[in-house]
Amino acid sequence: MNISSSLLFFFSALGAFNGLLLSGYLLLTKPRTISNTFLSLLLLMISVRITKSVFFFFNPQLAGEFLQVGLAACFLIGPFLYFYCTSQQNKLSTLWLSWHWQLGLLTICMLATIWLVPYSRDSHNWHIIFKVINHVWLCFILMSAYVLRPIFIQWWRDKKLVDASDITAISVFVGVSLIWMAYFTSRYTSYIAGALSFSVVLYFNLMFFVLRRKALSAAPIEKYSDKKIDDKQAQQHISQLQTLLNEQHLYKDAQLTLSKVAKRMGVSSPYLSQLLNDNMKVTFTHFINEYRIELAKEMLKTNTKKVDDIADECGFNSTSTFYAVFKKHVQMTPSAFRKNAL
């Protein structure tokens, strides 16, 4: 292997290696949220797919089983992108079929294909299957774009995005779309283009978020105002806040912060904090948890989902936090509440 080939191998494999590390980091870091879990699995599938591409490019005599694993991982990239985008928009509970069932059925289809059409024995048909996988991937990209349309509309209207979770979702969506495009057009360019595009996308996004964090940390902090908010103005913003939570269900986001809500309302974080503390006599955390607990009570009364799943859908980072907050608000555990409600 000459120097240029060695460099090509290094840079194309570097993205896959770091993608695996980042996937593990997201999966193990607390608080563990459903969106981070989907993002971790998405990175894992891409990294496995990229690893297969890199080694096959430099060693076309690879075992068929290894190639088949890479192509199978490619089949799940689209679904995990869709589930990630849906969870970021707090819309998992609105899916026509539970994500558990969707993922289970897709996995069964993938395993059945591997079992019935092994690559080592029927590589010709896998060229057809690969085309099907690419089109399935594209379908999920389009579905993800539809889920993210409110963010795209806001981006087009305001010419910028300020919410970190929105920026992350768009970055992931664009990155996965570019990787799909690189693989789809590889017959006209190079097979290794997909692997190189992943490395470029991954490091570009990491650099962007590092620089953005530095810029935010260097920004001046706006001080809490000593001036009392006018009652009429306060009432308007309280109504706006309640409408925002009731209609968009922001409280289902486990990573919801005061600054995120303030940005959605078009006010500063100190102003919203003052509005809650002075005019509503409540902290931000307590205010949001009231909405979460009301939703949890309704779900405990009307369905048979596990308490862990209810806690996740209501926006709690962990089941233990859900139990503690629920007992504080309702004076009993979720299990006891469900038993009394039945």
C-alpha positions in Angstrom: 0.0 0.0 0.0 1.6 3.3 -1.1 1.5 6.6 0.9 -1.6 8.0 -0.9 -3.5 4.8 -0.3 -2.4 4.7 3.3 -3.6 8.2 3.9 -6.9 7.4 2.2 -7.4 4.4 4.4 -6.5 6.4 7.5 -8.9 9.3 6.9 -11.8 7.1 5.8 -11.4 4.7 8.7 -10.9 7.5 11.2 -14.5 8.6 11.0 -15.8 5.1 11.5 -13.6 4.6 14.6 -14.6 7.9 16.2 -18.2 7.2 15.2 -18.0 4.0 17.3 -16.5 5.9 20.2 -19.1 8.6 20.0 -21.9 6.0 19.8 -20.7 4.3 23.0 -20.3 7.7 24.8 -23.9 8.7 24.0 -25.2 5.3 25.0 -23.5 5.3 28.4 -23.7 9.0 29.3 -26.3 10.0 31.8 -29.0 11.3 31.8 -29.8 8.7 29.1 -32.6 10.0 26.9 -34.5 8.1 24.1 -33.2 10.6 21.5 -29.6 10.1 22.5 -30.2 6.3 22.4 -31.5 6.5 18.8 -28.6 8.8 17.9 -26.1 6.4 19.4 -27.6 3.5 17.5 -27.7 5.6 14.3 -24.0 6.3 14.7 -23.3 2.6 15.4 -25.1 1.5 12.2 -23.3 4.1 10.1 -19.9 3.2 11.6 -20.4 -0.5 10.9 -21.5 0.3 7.3 -18.4 2.6 6.8 -16.1 0.0 8.3 -17.3 -2.5 5.8 -16.9 -0.1 2.9 -13.3 0.8 4.0 -12.1 -2.8 4.3 -13.9 -3.9 1.2 -12.4 -1.1 -0.8 -8.8 -2.0 0.2 -9.5 -5.8 0.3 -12.2 -6.9 -2.1 -11.6 -10.6 -1.1 -13.3 -10.1 2.3 -15.5 -12.8 3.6 -19.1 -12.6 2.5 -20.4 -12.7 6.1 -18.5 -9.5 6.9 -19.9 -7.8 3.8 -23.4 -8.9 4.7 -23.2 -7.4 8.2 -22.2 -4.1 6.7 -25.1 -4.1 4.3 -27.5 -5.2 7.0 -26.4 -2.3 9.2 -27.1 0.0 6.2 -30.7 -1.2 6.3 -31.3 0.3 9.8 -29.6 3.7 9.2 -32.8 5.2 7.8 -35.1 3.9 10.5 -32.8 5.1 13.3 -32.6 8.5 11.7 -36.4 8.7 11.5 -36.8 7.6 15.2 -34.2 10.1 16.3 -35.8 13.0 14.5 -39.3 11.9 15.8 -38.0 11.7 19.4 -36.3 15.1 19.1 -39.7 16.6 18.1 -41.5 14.7 20.9 -43.7 12.8 18.4 -42.9 9.2 19.2 -46.2 8.7 20.9 -48.0 10.0 17.7 -46.6 7.2 15.4 -49.3 5.1 13.8 -47.4 2.1 14.9 -45.2 2.0 18.0 -41.5 2.4 17.2 -40.9 -0.8 19.1 -43.1 -2.7 16.6 -41.6 -0.9 13.6 -38.1 -1.6 14.7 -38.9 -5.2 15.5 -40.5 -5.8 12.1 -37.6 -4.2 10.3 -35.1 -6.3 12.3 -37.1 -9.5 11.5 -37.0 -8.6 7.8 -33.3 -7.9 7.9 -32.5 -11.2 9.8 -34.8 -13.2 7.5 -33.0 -11.8 4.4 -29.6 -12.7 5.9 -30.8 -16.2 6.7 -32.6 -16.9 3.4 -30.2 -15.2 1.0 -26.6 -15.5 2.5 -24.2 -13.2 0.6 -21.5 -15.9 0.3 -23.9 -18.1 -1.7 -26.0 -15.6 -3.6 -24.0 -12.4 -4.0 -25.8 -11.5 -7.3 -29.2 -11.1 -5.5 -27.5 -8.9 -2.9 -26.8 -6.3 -5.6 -30.6 -6.1 -6.0 -31.1 -6.1 -2.2 -28.6 -3.3 -1.8 -30.6 -1.2 -4.2 -33.7 -1.9 -2.2 -31.8 -0.9 1.0 -30.8 2.4 -0.5 -34.3 3.2 -1.5 -35.6 2.3 1.9 -32.9 4.6 3.4 -34.1 7.4 1.1 -37.8 6.9 2.1 -36.8 7.3 5.8 -34.8 10.4 5.0 -37.9 11.9 3.3 -40.0 10.9 6.3 -37.5 12.5 8.7 -37.6 15.7 6.6 -41.3 15.8 7.0 -41.0 15.4 10.8 -38.4 18.2 10.9 -40.4 20.5 8.7 -41.3 22.9 11.7 -37.5 23.5 12.2 -37.0 24.1 8.5 -39.9 26.5 8.4 -38.5 28.4 11.4 -35.0 28.4 9.8 -36.4 29.8 6.6 -38.5 32.4 8.4 -35.8 33.6 10.9 -32.8 32.9 8.8 -31.2 31.2 11.8 -31.6 28.5 14.4 -30.8 29.2 18.1 -32.1 26.1 19.8 -29.2 23.6 20.3 -31.5 20.5 19.9 -32.9 21.9 16.7 -29.3 22.6 15.3 -28.3 19.0 16.3 -31.3 17.5 14.6 -30.7 19.4 11.4 -27.0 18.6 11.5 -27.6 14.9 11.9 -30.3 14.9 9.2 -28.1 16.8 6.6 -25.1 14.6 7.5 -26.9 11.3 7.0 -28.5 12.7 3.7 -25.0 13.6 2.4 -23.7 10.1 3.3 -26.6 8.5 1.4 -25.9 10.8 -1.6 -22.3 9.8 -1.5 -23.1 6.1 -1.6 -25.9 6.5 -4.2 -23.6 8.3 -6.6 -20.5 6.1 -5.9 -20.9 4.4 -9.3 -20.0 7.8 -10.8 -17.4 8.9 -8.3 -15.7 6.4 -6.0 -16.9 3.6 -3.6 -14.8 5.1 -0.8 -16.7 8.5 -1.1 -19.3 7.4 1.5 -16.6 6.6 4.1 -14.8 9.9 3.4 -18.0 11.9 3.6 -18.8 10.4 7.0 -15.4 11.5 8.3 -15.9 15.0 6.9 -19.4 15.3 8.3 -18.5 14.0 11.7 -15.5 16.3 12.2 -17.2 19.3 10.7 -20.1 18.9 13.2 -17.8 18.4 16.1 -15.8 21.5 15.2 -19.0 23.5 14.8 -20.4 22.5 18.2 -17.0 23.2 19.9 -16.8 26.6 18.4 -20.5 27.4 19.2 -20.0 26.4 22.8 -17.0 28.7 23.1 -19.0 31.5 21.5 -21.9 31.0 23.9 -19.6 30.8 27.0 -18.0 34.1 25.9 -21.3 35.9 25.4 -22.3 38.4 28.1 -24.9 37.1 30.6 -28.1 39.1 30.7 -29.0 40.1 34.3 -32.2 39.5 36.1 -34.3 42.7 36.0 -35.2 44.5 39.2 -38.2 46.2 37.6 -41.6 44.5 38.1 -43.2 43.1 35.0 -46.4 45.0 34.1 -49.5 42.8 35.0 -51.1 43.1 31.5 -47.8 42.2 29.8 -47.3 39.4 32.3 -50.7 37.9 31.6 -50.1 38.0 27.9 -46.9 36.1 28.2 -48.3 33.6 30.7 -51.1 32.9 28.2 -48.5 32.5 25.5 -46.5 30.1 27.7 -49.5 28.0 28.5 -50.6 27.8 24.9 -47.1 26.8 23.8 -46.9 24.0 26.3 -50.5 22.8 25.7 -50.2 22.8 21.9 -46.6 21.9 21.3 -46.1 19.7 24.4 -42.6 21.0 25.0 -42.6 19.4 28.5 -42.2 16.0 26.8 -38.6 16.9 26.0 -36.4 15.5 28.7 -33.7 18.1 27.8 -36.0 21.1 28.0 -34.5 24.1 29.6 -35.6 27.6 30.5 -33.6 29.1 27.7 -35.2 26.8 25.1 -38.7 27.9 26.2 -37.7 31.6 26.3 -36.4 31.4 22.7 -39.7 29.8 21.6 -41.5 32.7 23.2 -39.2 35.3 21.8 -38.2 36.6 25.3 -34.9 36.5 27.3 -34.2 33.8 29.8 -34.0 36.2 32.7 -37.4 37.7 31.7 -39.0 34.3 31.7 -37.4 33.4 35.0 -38.7 36.6 36.5 -42.2 35.9 35.0 -42.3 32.5 36.6 -40.8 33.4 40.0 -42.5 36.8 40.6 -45.8 36.6 38.7 -46.6 32.9 38.9 -44.8 32.2 42.2 -43.2 29.0 40.8 -39.8 27.7 39.6 -39.3 26.6 36.0 -38.7 23.0 37.1 -41.8 22.8 39.2 -43.9 24.5 36.5 -42.8 22.0 33.8 -43.1 19.0 36.1 -46.8 20.0 36.8 -47.5 19.4 33.1 -45.5 16.2 33.1 -47.3 14.8 36.1 -50.8 15.7 34.7 -49.9 13.8 31.6 -48.5 10.9 33.6 -51.7 10.7 35.7 -53.8 10.5 32.6 -51.7 7.8 31.0 -51.7 5.8 34.2 -55.5 5.9 34.2 -56.1 5.2 30.6 -53.5 2.7 29.3 -51.4 -0.3 30.4 -48.0 0.9 29.4 -45.1 0.2 31.7 -44.2 2.9 34.2 -40.7 3.3 32.7 -42.3 4.0 29.2 -44.7 6.5 30.7 -41.9 8.3 32.5 -40.0 8.5 29.2 -42.9 9.8 27.2 -43.7 12.4 29.8 -40.2 13.9 29.6 -38.4 12.5 32.7 -34.7 11.6 32.4 -35.1 8.5 34.5 -37.7 6.4 36.2 -36.2 7.2 39.7 -36.7 10.9 39.0 -40.3 10.3 37.8 -41.1 8.3 41.0 -39.7 11.1 43.2 -41.5 13.9 41.4 -44.7 12.0 41.2 -44.8 11.2 44.9 -44.0 14.8 45.8 -46.9 16.1 43.7 -49.5 13.3 44.2 -48.5 12.0 47.6 -48.3 8.4 46.3 -46.3 6.3 43.9 -47.3 5.9 40.2 -48.1 2.2 40.9 -50.3 3.1 43.8 -52.1 5.8 41.8 -52.7 3.4 38.9 -54.1 0.8 41.3 -56.5 3.3 42.9 -57.6 4.6 39.5 -58.6 1.2 38.2 
